[in-house]
């Protein structure tokens, strides 16, 4: 097995443990589906809306851009298992004639690996990184409609092997401000792998169709979101032959997915409880992650996530924690700076 194959296999196994499983299983650049902010991690999905200030929301939902995001800067840091680290940076500004934009970067660093050739001889340490630069634009459609588009350039380097690609995200959001309700349609990761890794063929990107319904209750300080994801593949059922279990006759058990389980794997639930103007409690549940990232004998809190948001005049701090499998949580921190507020203080 070549060095590239060894490296791709190792990184593929790592990503498979820390991300919700991809339905196709053979997509390139799966890291672009990682949460960009602590709020996304806390709510268990990166197909979100509802916030007026969270720049991480723009990573997949450019239609959610608001005027409160003007002249704000966000930085986010995520420490996964072992030496894996992820970060997100974004700035949102406004040009003349009220044309708004956002630019940013999502990166993934897998740490250092020990290089070996086919004979098992050490060739030295090497690193592996993924990066994605994006530019976001939004326009208003009618009194309650918003349309957004992201353009992304993806760059990946594993030792001496390099690949890049181009991707686009589209989202349309209908918002009724008086009822504090909105519904958003997503078509994300539309693109292609421009240059594949040496010795490999081009792969498709993890394309996805999704819908988000968000509603803030009229008489309670609570907002819920229902995310319908992977709609491009309605039937995700499969059969597991080697379950490692025996029936009463001593034969290997075969596990089949029910239609109810298949439906629930397309749905995420998330909620935000506004304890005060400064403090928000967040929680989420991802059924697909719970079913595919844990063992039957030891599920733990896999699929569940939670976090906190602290809101100040000049900045917002957020923390998110998600359980991907039993005994392993990922933690993410985000800081959002309202640059205009700092100018006022001078």
C-alpha positions as CSV (number, residue, x, y, z in Angstrom):
1,X,0.0,0.0,0.0
2,X,1.4,3.4,-1.0
3,X,2.1,6.3,1.4
4,X,-0.8,8.2,0.1
5,X,-3.2,5.3,0.6
6,X,-1.9,4.8,4.2
7,X,-2.3,8.5,4.9
8,X,-5.8,8.7,3.4
9,X,-6.9,5.5,5.2
10,X,-5.8,6.9,8.6
11,X,-7.3,10.3,8.1
12,X,-10.5,8.7,6.7
13,X,-10.8,6.6,9.9
14,X,-10.3,9.7,12.1
15,X,-12.9,11.7,10.2
16,X,-15.3,8.8,10.3
17,X,-15.1,8.9,14.1
18,X,-15.6,12.6,14.5
19,X,-18.2,13.4,11.9
20,X,-21.7,12.3,11.3
21,X,-21.4,9.5,8.8
22,X,-21.7,10.4,5.1
23,X,-24.5,8.4,3.4
24,X,-22.4,7.8,0.3
25,X,-19.2,7.1,2.1
26,X,-17.0,8.0,-0.9
27,X,-17.0,11.8,-0.9
28,X,-14.0,14.0,-1.1
29,X,-13.3,16.9,1.3
30,X,-15.7,15.6,4.0
31,X,-14.2,18.1,6.5
32,X,-16.3,20.9,5.0
33,X,-19.3,19.5,6.9
34,X,-17.6,20.1,10.3
35,X,-19.2,22.7,12.6
36,X,-17.8,26.1,12.1
37,X,-18.8,27.6,15.5
38,X,-19.5,26.5,19.1
39,X,-23.2,27.3,18.6
40,X,-23.4,24.8,15.7
41,X,-21.7,22.1,17.8
42,X,-24.0,22.8,20.8
43,X,-27.1,22.5,18.6
44,X,-25.9,19.3,16.9
45,X,-26.1,20.6,13.3
46,X,-24.4,23.1,11.0
47,X,-27.6,23.7,9.0
48,X,-28.8,26.5,11.3
49,X,-30.6,29.8,11.3
50,X,-32.3,31.9,13.9
51,X,-29.3,33.9,15.1
52,X,-28.9,37.6,14.1
53,X,-25.1,37.7,14.9
54,X,-23.6,34.2,14.6
55,X,-21.1,34.4,11.6
56,X,-20.7,30.6,11.8
57,X,-24.2,30.3,10.5
58,X,-23.1,31.8,7.2
59,X,-20.8,28.8,6.5
60,X,-23.8,26.8,5.1
61,X,-26.6,29.4,5.2
62,X,-25.5,32.6,3.4
63,X,-29.2,33.7,3.3
64,X,-29.2,34.2,7.1
65,X,-26.9,37.3,6.8
66,X,-28.3,40.2,8.8
67,X,-27.4,43.9,9.3
68,X,-26.2,43.1,12.8
69,X,-23.4,41.1,11.4
70,X,-21.8,44.1,9.7
71,X,-18.3,44.8,10.8
72,X,-18.0,41.8,13.0
73,X,-15.2,39.3,13.3
74,X,-15.4,35.7,14.6
75,X,-12.8,33.2,15.6
76,X,-13.6,29.6,16.6
77,X,-11.3,26.8,17.8
78,X,-12.2,23.1,18.1
79,X,-10.0,20.4,19.7
80,X,-11.0,16.9,18.7
81,X,-9.5,13.6,19.6
82,X,-5.7,13.1,19.7
83,X,-3.9,16.0,17.9
84,X,-6.7,16.9,15.6
85,X,-7.6,20.6,15.6
86,X,-10.1,22.7,13.7
87,X,-10.6,26.4,13.4
88,X,-12.9,28.9,11.7
89,X,-12.4,32.6,11.0
90,X,-14.9,35.0,9.4
91,X,-15.3,38.7,8.8
92,X,-18.6,40.3,7.6
93,X,-18.6,43.8,6.2
94,X,-20.6,46.1,4.0
95,X,-19.7,47.8,0.7
96,X,-21.2,50.9,-0.9
97,X,-24.9,50.8,-1.8
98,X,-25.6,48.5,1.2
99,X,-24.0,45.5,-0.5
100,X,-22.9,43.1,2.2
101,X,-20.4,40.3,2.1
102,X,-18.5,37.8,4.3
103,X,-15.2,36.1,3.9
104,X,-13.6,33.4,5.9
105,X,-11.6,30.2,6.3
106,X,-12.2,26.8,7.8
107,X,-9.2,24.6,8.4
108,X,-8.5,21.2,9.8
109,X,-5.1,20.1,11.1
110,X,-4.5,16.4,11.8
111,X,-1.1,16.7,13.5
112,X,2.1,14.9,12.7
113,X,2.4,11.4,11.3
114,X,5.3,9.0,11.0
115,X,6.1,8.3,7.4
116,X,6.9,4.8,6.2
117,X,7.6,3.4,2.8
118,X,6.4,0.1,1.4
119,X,9.2,-1.8,3.2
120,X,8.4,-0.2,6.5
121,X,11.4,2.0,6.6
122,X,10.9,5.4,8.3
123,X,10.9,8.4,5.9
124,X,10.4,11.1,8.5
125,X,7.4,12.9,10.0
126,X,4.8,14.7,7.9
127,X,1.7,16.8,8.4
128,X,-1.8,16.7,6.9
129,X,-4.2,19.7,6.6
130,X,-7.4,20.7,4.9
131,X,-8.4,24.3,4.2
132,X,-11.4,26.0,2.7
133,X,-11.7,29.7,1.9
134,X,-15.2,31.1,1.3
135,X,-16.9,34.3,0.1
136,X,-20.5,34.8,1.0
137,X,-23.1,37.1,-0.6
138,X,-26.8,37.7,0.2
139,X,-29.7,39.5,-1.5
140,X,-33.3,40.2,-0.4
141,X,-36.1,38.6,-2.5
142,X,-39.4,40.3,-1.8
143,X,-40.5,41.5,1.7
144,X,-39.8,38.2,3.5
145,X,-37.4,36.3,1.3
146,X,-33.6,36.1,1.4
147,X,-31.3,34.3,-1.0
148,X,-27.6,33.6,-0.4
149,X,-24.7,32.0,-2.1
150,X,-21.3,30.9,-0.9
151,X,-18.3,30.3,-3.2
152,X,-15.6,28.1,-1.7
153,X,-12.1,27.1,-2.7
154,X,-10.9,23.9,-1.0
155,X,-7.3,22.9,-0.6
156,X,-6.0,19.7,0.9
157,X,-2.4,18.5,1.5
158,X,-1.4,15.2,3.0
159,X,2.4,14.9,3.0
160,X,3.4,15.4,-0.6
161,X,-0.1,14.7,-2.0
162,X,-2.2,17.7,-2.9
163,X,-5.8,18.1,-4.0
164,X,-8.2,21.1,-4.5
165,X,-11.7,21.8,-5.5
166,X,-14.5,24.3,-6.0
167,X,-17.8,24.3,-4.1
168,X,-21.0,26.4,-3.9
169,X,-23.7,26.6,-1.3
170,X,-27.2,28.0,-2.0
171,X,-29.8,28.8,0.6
172,X,-33.2,30.5,0.5
173,X,-34.9,31.7,3.7
174,X,-38.4,32.8,4.2
175,X,-38.7,34.8,7.4
176,X,-41.8,36.1,9.2
177,X,-40.3,38.5,11.8
178,X,-43.6,39.2,13.5
179,X,-44.1,35.5,14.3
180,X,-40.4,34.9,14.9
181,X,-40.6,32.0,12.4
182,X,-38.4,31.1,9.4
183,X,-37.9,28.2,7.1
184,X,-34.7,27.7,5.1
185,X,-33.9,25.4,2.2
186,X,-30.3,24.3,1.6
187,X,-28.4,22.9,-1.4
188,X,-24.8,22.7,-0.2
189,X,-21.5,21.4,-1.5
190,X,-22.3,21.8,-5.1
191,X,-19.0,21.4,-6.9
192,X,-16.2,19.2,-7.9
193,X,-12.7,18.0,-7.1
194,X,-10.6,19.9,-9.6
195,X,-7.2,18.2,-9.0
196,X,-7.4,14.8,-7.3
197,X,-4.6,13.3,-5.2
198,X,-1.8,11.8,-7.3
199,X,-2.7,8.3,-8.4
200,X,-6.4,8.6,-7.5
201,X,-9.5,9.4,-9.5
202,X,-11.8,12.4,-8.9
203,X,-14.5,12.0,-6.3
204,X,-17.8,13.8,-5.8
205,X,-18.3,16.3,-3.0
206,X,-20.7,15.5,-0.1
207,X,-23.7,17.2,-1.8
208,X,-26.7,17.6,0.4
209,X,-30.3,18.9,0.4
210,X,-31.8,20.0,3.6
211,X,-34.6,22.1,5.2
212,X,-34.6,24.0,8.5
213,X,-37.7,25.1,10.4
214,X,-37.1,27.6,13.2
215,X,-39.6,29.1,15.6
216,X,-39.3,31.2,18.8
217,X,-42.2,30.7,21.2
218,X,-44.4,33.7,21.8
219,X,-44.7,33.3,25.6
220,X,-41.5,31.4,26.5
221,X,-37.9,32.5,25.9
222,X,-37.2,29.4,23.8
223,X,-36.4,28.9,20.2
224,X,-36.5,25.4,18.6
225,X,-35.2,24.2,15.3
226,X,-36.1,21.1,13.3
227,X,-33.5,20.2,10.7
228,X,-34.4,17.8,7.9
229,X,-31.2,16.7,6.3
230,X,-29.8,14.3,3.6
231,X,-33.1,14.7,1.7
232,X,-31.3,13.9,-1.6
233,X,-31.3,10.3,-0.3
234,X,-34.7,9.5,1.3
235,X,-34.0,5.8,1.8
236,X,-30.8,5.2,3.8
237,X,-31.6,1.8,5.0
238,X,-29.0,-0.9,5.0
239,X,-28.4,-4.4,6.5
240,X,-25.6,-5.4,8.8
241,X,-24.6,-9.0,8.4
242,X,-21.7,-9.3,10.8
243,X,-23.2,-7.9,14.0
244,X,-21.1,-10.1,16.3
245,X,-24.2,-11.5,18.0
246,X,-25.9,-14.9,17.9
247,X,-29.6,-15.8,18.0
248,X,-31.1,-18.7,20.0
249,X,-30.0,-21.1,17.4
250,X,-26.4,-20.0,17.4
251,X,-26.5,-18.3,14.1
252,X,-25.2,-14.9,13.4
253,X,-27.8,-12.1,13.9
254,X,-28.6,-9.9,10.9
255,X,-29.6,-6.3,11.8
256,X,-31.9,-4.4,9.4
257,X,-32.9,-0.8,9.7
258,X,-36.6,-0.1,10.2
259,X,-38.4,2.6,8.2
260,X,-39.0,4.5,11.4
261,X,-35.3,4.6,12.2
262,X,-34.6,5.7,8.6
263,X,-37.0,8.6,9.0
264,X,-35.4,9.7,12.3
265,X,-31.9,9.6,10.8
266,X,-33.0,12.5,8.6
267,X,-34.1,14.7,11.5
268,X,-32.1,16.7,14.0
269,X,-33.7,18.6,16.9
270,X,-32.2,21.7,18.5
271,X,-33.2,24.3,21.0
272,X,-32.0,27.5,22.6
273,X,-33.3,28.7,26.0
274,X,-32.7,32.4,26.7
275,X,-32.1,32.5,30.4
276,X,-31.4,36.2,30.3
277,X,-30.3,38.8,27.7
278,X,-26.7,37.8,28.4
279,X,-27.0,34.0,28.8
280,X,-28.3,31.3,26.5
281,X,-28.4,27.6,27.1
282,X,-28.3,25.4,23.9
283,X,-29.0,21.7,23.3
284,X,-29.3,19.4,20.4
285,X,-29.9,15.8,19.3
286,X,-28.5,14.1,16.2
287,X,-30.1,10.7,15.7
288,X,-28.0,9.7,12.8
289,X,-24.8,10.3,14.8
290,X,-26.1,8.3,17.8
291,X,-27.0,5.3,15.7
292,X,-23.9,5.2,13.5
293,X,-21.2,6.3,15.9
294,X,-21.8,4.0,18.8
295,X,-22.0,0.3,19.7
296,X,-25.3,-1.2,20.8
297,X,-23.7,-2.3,24.2
298,X,-22.4,1.2,25.0
299,X,-24.1,4.2,23.5
300,X,-23.5,6.7,26.3
301,X,-24.5,10.3,25.4
302,X,-23.6,9.9,21.7
303,X,-25.7,12.1,19.5
304,X,-26.5,14.6,22.3
305,X,-24.9,18.1,22.4
306,X,-25.1,21.2,24.6
307,X,-23.5,24.6,25.1
308,X,-23.7,28.1,26.4
309,X,-23.7,31.6,24.9
310,X,-22.6,34.7,26.7
311,X,-23.7,38.0,25.1
312,X,-22.0,41.3,25.9
313,X,-22.2,44.7,24.2
314,X,-18.9,44.4,22.4
315,X,-18.5,40.6,22.1
316,X,-20.1,37.2,22.3
317,X,-18.6,34.1,23.8
318,X,-19.8,30.6,23.1
319,X,-19.0,27.1,24.2
320,X,-20.2,23.9,22.6
321,X,-19.7,20.2,23.5
322,X,-20.9,17.2,21.4
323,X,-20.6,13.5,22.2
324,X,-19.7,11.6,19.0
325,X,-19.3,8.2,20.7
326,X,-19.2,6.8,24.2
327,X,-16.5,8.3,26.3
328,X,-15.4,10.9,23.7
329,X,-16.6,14.5,23.5
330,X,-15.5,17.3,21.2
331,X,-15.4,20.8,22.6
332,X,-15.5,24.1,20.7
333,X,-15.0,27.7,21.7
334,X,-16.0,30.8,19.7
335,X,-15.4,34.5,20.1
336,X,-17.3,37.1,18.1
337,X,-16.2,40.8,18.2
338,X,-18.5,43.7,17.3
339,X,-15.8,45.9,15.9
340,X,-18.1,49.0,15.6
341,X,-18.6,48.9,19.4
342,X,-14.9,49.2,20.0
343,X,-14.7,52.3,17.7
344,X,-17.5,53.9,19.7
345,X,-15.5,53.6,23.0
346,X,-12.6,55.7,21.7
